[in-house]
């Protein structure tokens, strides 16, 4: 049987976890892959929120071509955005 402290600790853990949207998770993956700095990361979040499908395809292209650069990601993202 759990002690009161363990039960309270579990409840506090559940409250600490914030719900994230799928586009936020994709943006974090892009930032981690490309090594974007703070200025560029806000643009990555905006691009993912704006058009998640183009962001995912752009990330896939960057990974396939092994080009972990933020500028290349945005170049591909804009091409995919125009095609839609």
Buried (B, 14 or more C-beta within 10 A) or exposed (E): EEEEEEEEEEEEEEEEEEEEEEBBEBBBBBBEBBEBEEEBBEBBBEBBBEBBEBBBBBBEBBEEEEBBEBEBBBBBBEEBBEEE
